[in-house]
Amino acid sequence: MIAPTNTDNYTHEPKYALIASIFAVGTVTALIVLKIIAYWLSGSTAVLSTLADSIVDIAVSIMMLLAVRYSLKPADEQHRHGHGKIEGIAALFQGAFMAAAGLFILFEALHKFMNPEEVQSHALAIIVAVTAIGMTLVLVSVQKYCLQKAPSLAIEADYAHYKSDIFLNLAVIIVLFADYKGAPIWFDPLIAIGIAIYFFIIAGRISLQSLDMLMDKEVSFEHRRRIEAIVNAHEEALGIHDLRTRRSGMTLHISFDVEMNPDMTLCQSHGVVRELEQEIVTLFPNAEVLIHVDPHGDTADTRHKVAGVHH
């Protein structure tokens, strides 16, 4: 989830990112207590894997809460583009934490292969897993709603992670039920290894997502097409080039050159630019837009020093 795909019902209210962060911390705290009890009573490595996941969750969710708060600080003299990139850094750490948790689960599963232990208290552990699924469903619903209000990378990463937790807890239920029915003793650590691999996959995706922000990757082709469509639909705009986009926290930065009739006055061209800005911000409420005006047919300038694509 890199950017909202449905901009028709999309608003920009950053406070919802804080709400989602606080709700995540509270939910995961309760889940940790439940999973500690379940592992203490059952001894299942599958339960342990979800407990390790929740321990990572609480650390990361607190870090994300702090990152969201910092990213919302107004721009200052030293950070005139704001502080949004802190979300990309925090998400990168989240990916590292998840990879570390995956390694822990993998080593613990291999240990259980070498030293198998019988799972105890199947019923209680299943009840805890079902409860965890219910609580996580509520959490991801809150996060999904908040993402429609505030496109925070920190919340996006948490949302993807907690959605995966639902499937992890389902795997735990399967393990416990299978063990109760007499499945081989190696079945539990085998599932834990699968969960560890899944952790590595999610960690990689989150890390790539954060690097995309830190490296100023362009938004999707669809979003660029919509911006170009707005400009091309204006009767006074005779062309668009050098469209550049990037994300910084919850802010979408958009810049481009627009060609206009050379005979237009400065006030007239400025009025067109203001109209284009307003239309773009209506479509992308979290956008900061910078537009440069060129005479039609004269697109040469000295502003673009970086070699590469300029269209």
C-alpha positions as CSV (number, residue, x, y, z in Angstrom):
1,M,0.0,0.0,0.0
2,I,2.1,2.9,-1.3
3,A,-0.5,5.5,-1.7
4,P,-4.3,5.6,-1.6
5,T,-5.7,4.1,-4.8
6,N,-9.2,5.6,-4.3
7,T,-8.8,9.4,-4.1
8,D,-12.5,10.1,-4.4
9,N,-13.2,9.6,-0.7
10,Y,-9.7,10.5,0.5
11,T,-9.0,13.3,3.0
12,H,-5.9,14.5,4.8
13,E,-6.2,14.6,8.5
14,P,-2.8,13.7,10.1
15,K,-4.3,13.3,13.6
16,Y,-5.7,9.9,12.5
17,A,-2.2,8.6,12.1
18,L,-1.6,9.3,15.8
19,I,-4.9,7.7,16.7
20,A,-4.0,4.5,14.8
21,S,-0.5,4.4,16.5
22,I,-1.9,4.8,20.0
23,F,-4.6,2.1,19.3
24,A,-1.9,-0.3,18.0
25,V,0.2,0.1,21.1
26,G,-2.7,-0.6,23.4
27,T,-3.9,-3.6,21.4
28,V,-0.5,-5.2,21.2
29,T,0.1,-4.8,24.9
30,A,-3.0,-6.8,25.6
31,L,-2.0,-9.4,23.0
32,I,1.4,-9.9,24.6
33,V,-0.1,-10.7,28.0
34,L,-2.4,-13.2,26.4
35,K,0.3,-14.9,24.4
36,I,2.7,-15.1,27.4
37,I,0.0,-17.0,29.2
38,A,-0.7,-19.2,26.2
39,Y,3.0,-20.1,25.7
40,W,3.6,-20.7,29.4
41,L,0.7,-23.2,29.5
42,S,1.2,-24.8,26.1
43,G,4.9,-24.7,25.3
44,S,4.1,-24.5,21.5
45,T,6.8,-23.0,19.3
46,A,4.0,-21.8,17.0
47,V,2.6,-19.8,19.9
48,L,6.1,-18.6,20.7
49,S,6.4,-17.3,17.2
50,T,3.3,-15.2,17.5
51,L,4.6,-14.0,20.9
52,A,7.9,-13.0,19.4
53,D,5.9,-11.2,16.7
54,S,3.9,-9.3,19.3
55,I,7.1,-8.3,21.2
56,V,8.4,-6.9,17.9
57,D,5.1,-5.2,17.3
58,I,5.1,-3.4,20.6
59,A,8.6,-2.1,20.2
60,V,8.0,-1.1,16.6
61,S,4.5,0.4,17.3
62,I,6.0,2.6,20.0
63,M,8.8,3.6,17.6
64,M,6.2,4.3,14.9
65,L,4.1,6.4,17.3
66,L,7.2,8.5,18.1
67,A,8.0,8.7,14.4
68,V,4.5,9.9,13.5
69,R,4.6,12.5,16.2
70,Y,8.0,13.8,14.9
71,S,6.9,13.8,11.3
72,L,4.0,16.0,12.1
73,K,6.3,18.8,13.4
74,P,6.0,21.9,11.3
75,A,8.8,22.7,8.9
76,D,11.6,24.8,10.5
77,E,14.6,26.7,9.2
78,Q,16.8,23.5,9.2
79,H,14.1,21.3,7.7
80,R,12.1,23.4,5.2
81,H,10.6,20.3,3.6
82,G,9.3,19.1,7.0
83,H,10.2,16.0,9.0
84,G,8.3,13.4,7.0
85,K,11.3,11.3,6.0
86,I,11.6,10.1,9.7
87,E,8.7,7.7,8.8
88,G,10.9,6.0,6.1
89,I,13.7,5.6,8.6
90,A,11.4,4.1,11.2
91,A,9.8,1.7,8.7
92,L,13.3,0.6,7.7
93,F,14.0,-0.2,11.4
94,Q,10.7,-2.1,11.5
95,G,11.8,-4.3,8.7
96,A,15.1,-5.0,10.5
97,F,13.2,-5.9,13.7
98,M,11.0,-8.3,11.8
99,A,13.9,-10.0,10.2
100,A,15.5,-10.4,13.6
101,A,12.3,-11.9,15.0
102,G,12.2,-14.3,12.1
103,L,15.7,-15.5,12.9
104,F,14.8,-16.1,16.5
105,I,11.8,-18.1,15.5
106,L,13.9,-20.1,13.0
107,F,16.5,-20.9,15.6
108,E,13.9,-21.9,18.2
109,A,12.1,-24.1,15.7
110,L,15.4,-25.9,14.8
111,H,16.0,-26.4,18.5
112,K,12.6,-28.0,18.9
113,F,13.4,-30.3,16.0
114,M,16.5,-31.5,17.9
115,N,14.7,-31.5,21.3
116,P,11.0,-32.0,20.7
117,E,8.6,-31.1,23.5
118,E,5.0,-32.1,23.9
119,V,2.4,-29.3,23.5
120,Q,0.2,-28.8,26.5
121,S,-3.2,-26.9,27.1
122,H,-4.4,-27.0,23.5
123,A,-7.8,-25.6,24.3
124,L,-6.5,-22.6,26.2
125,A,-3.9,-21.8,23.5
126,I,-6.6,-22.0,20.8
127,I,-8.8,-19.7,22.8
128,V,-6.0,-17.2,23.1
129,A,-5.2,-17.4,19.3
130,V,-8.9,-16.9,18.4
131,T,-9.0,-13.9,20.8
132,A,-5.9,-12.5,19.2
133,I,-7.4,-12.8,15.7
134,G,-10.5,-10.9,16.9
135,M,-8.5,-8.1,18.5
136,T,-6.2,-7.9,15.4
137,L,-9.2,-7.7,13.1
138,V,-10.4,-4.7,15.1
139,L,-7.0,-3.1,14.9
140,V,-6.5,-3.5,11.2
141,S,-10.1,-2.1,10.6
142,V,-9.1,1.0,12.6
143,Q,-5.8,1.3,10.7
144,K,-7.5,1.0,7.4
145,Y,-10.0,3.7,8.3
146,C,-7.2,6.0,9.5
147,L,-5.1,5.4,6.3
148,Q,-8.0,6.9,4.4
149,K,-7.5,10.1,6.5
150,A,-3.7,10.1,6.7
151,P,-1.4,8.2,4.3
152,S,1.3,7.5,6.8
153,L,4.1,5.1,5.8
154,A,4.5,4.1,9.4
155,I,0.8,3.1,9.7
156,E,0.9,1.5,6.2
157,A,3.8,-0.8,7.4
158,D,1.9,-1.6,10.7
159,Y,-1.2,-2.3,8.7
160,A,0.5,-4.8,6.4
161,H,2.2,-6.4,9.4
162,Y,-0.9,-6.8,11.5
163,K,-2.9,-8.2,8.5
164,S,-0.2,-10.9,8.3
165,D,-0.7,-11.6,12.1
166,I,-4.2,-12.8,11.4
167,F,-2.8,-15.5,9.2
168,L,-0.1,-16.3,11.7
169,N,-2.6,-16.9,14.4
170,L,-4.7,-19.1,12.1
171,A,-1.5,-21.2,11.6
172,V,-1.1,-21.5,15.4
173,I,-4.7,-22.8,15.6
174,I,-4.0,-25.3,12.9
175,V,-0.9,-26.5,14.7
176,L,-2.6,-26.9,18.1
177,F,-5.6,-28.7,16.6
178,A,-3.4,-31.0,14.5
179,D,-1.2,-31.8,17.6
180,Y,-4.3,-32.5,19.6
181,K,-5.4,-35.0,16.9
182,G,-2.0,-36.7,17.0
183,A,0.0,-35.0,14.3
184,P,3.8,-35.8,14.2
185,I,5.8,-33.9,16.8
186,W,7.8,-32.2,14.1
187,F,4.7,-30.6,12.7
188,D,4.8,-27.7,15.2
189,P,8.4,-26.6,14.5
190,L,7.8,-27.1,10.8
191,I,5.0,-24.6,10.8
192,A,7.2,-22.2,12.9
193,I,9.9,-22.4,10.2
194,G,7.2,-21.4,7.6
195,I,6.2,-18.5,9.8
196,A,9.9,-17.4,10.1
197,I,10.1,-17.4,6.3
198,Y,7.0,-15.4,6.1
199,F,8.5,-12.9,8.5
200,F,11.5,-12.5,6.2
201,I,9.2,-11.8,3.2
202,I,7.2,-9.1,5.1
203,A,10.4,-7.6,6.4
204,G,11.8,-7.3,2.9
205,R,8.6,-5.7,1.6
206,I,8.5,-3.1,4.4
207,S,12.2,-2.4,3.9
208,L,11.8,-1.8,0.2
209,Q,8.8,0.4,0.9
210,S,10.8,2.6,3.3
211,L,13.7,2.8,0.8
212,D,11.3,3.9,-1.9
213,M,10.4,6.9,0.3
214,L,14.0,7.6,1.3
215,M,15.2,7.4,-2.3
216,D,12.3,9.6,-3.6
217,K,10.8,7.0,-5.8
218,E,8.0,8.3,-8.1
219,V,4.4,7.6,-7.2
220,S,2.4,5.1,-9.3
221,F,1.9,5.6,-13.1
222,E,-1.9,6.0,-12.4
223,H,-1.2,9.0,-10.0
224,R,1.1,10.6,-12.5
225,R,-1.5,10.1,-15.3
226,R,-4.2,11.8,-13.2
227,I,-1.9,14.8,-12.6
228,E,-1.1,15.1,-16.3
229,A,-4.9,14.8,-17.1
230,I,-5.7,17.8,-14.9
231,V,-3.1,19.9,-16.6
232,N,-4.0,18.8,-20.1
233,A,-7.7,19.4,-19.5
234,H,-7.1,23.1,-18.7
235,E,-7.6,25.2,-21.9
236,E,-4.8,27.6,-21.1
237,A,-2.2,24.9,-20.4
238,L,-0.5,24.0,-23.6
239,G,1.8,21.2,-22.3
240,I,3.4,19.7,-19.3
241,H,6.9,18.3,-18.8
242,D,9.4,17.5,-16.0
243,L,6.7,16.0,-13.8
244,R,8.4,14.9,-10.6
245,T,6.7,13.3,-7.5
246,R,7.9,12.0,-4.2
247,R,6.6,11.1,-0.8
248,S,7.9,12.5,2.5
249,G,5.9,11.0,5.4
250,M,2.3,12.0,4.9
251,T,3.1,14.6,2.3
252,L,3.1,14.1,-1.5
253,H,5.4,16.6,-3.2
254,I,4.6,17.3,-6.8
255,S,6.5,19.6,-9.2
256,F,6.3,20.1,-12.9
257,D,6.6,22.7,-15.7
258,V,3.6,23.9,-17.6
259,E,3.7,25.6,-21.0
260,M,1.5,28.6,-21.7
261,N,0.9,31.2,-24.4
262,P,4.0,33.5,-24.4
263,D,1.7,36.5,-24.8
264,M,-0.1,35.9,-21.5
265,T,0.6,38.4,-18.7
266,L,2.3,37.3,-15.5
267,C,-1.0,37.8,-13.6
268,Q,-2.9,35.6,-16.2
269,S,-0.4,32.8,-16.0
270,H,-0.3,33.0,-12.2
271,G,-4.0,32.7,-12.2
272,V,-3.8,29.5,-14.3
273,V,-1.2,28.1,-12.0
274,R,-3.4,28.7,-9.0
275,E,-6.3,26.9,-10.7
276,L,-4.1,23.9,-11.5
277,E,-2.8,23.8,-7.9
278,Q,-6.3,23.8,-6.5
279,E,-7.5,21.0,-8.8
280,I,-4.4,18.8,-7.9
281,V,-4.8,19.5,-4.1
282,T,-8.5,18.6,-4.4
283,L,-7.5,15.2,-5.8
284,F,-4.5,14.8,-3.5
285,P,-5.3,16.6,-0.3
286,N,-1.9,15.8,1.2
287,A,0.0,17.4,-1.8
288,E,2.4,20.3,-1.9
289,V,2.6,21.5,-5.5
290,L,5.3,23.5,-7.2
291,I,4.6,24.7,-10.8
292,H,7.1,26.4,-13.1
293,V,5.7,28.3,-16.2
294,D,7.4,28.1,-19.6
295,P,6.5,29.8,-22.8
296,H,4.9,27.3,-25.2
297,G,7.7,25.6,-27.2
298,D,10.5,26.8,-25.1
299,T,11.3,24.1,-22.5
300,A,15.0,24.6,-22.1
301,D,16.3,25.7,-18.7
302,T,19.2,25.3,-16.3
303,R,17.3,24.1,-13.3
304,H,17.6,20.3,-14.0
305,K,21.2,19.3,-13.4
306,V,20.6,15.6,-12.8
307,A,21.0,13.5,-15.9
308,G,18.1,11.3,-16.8
309,V,14.4,11.5,-17.6
310,H,12.9,15.0,-17.9
311,H,9.5,14.6,-19.4
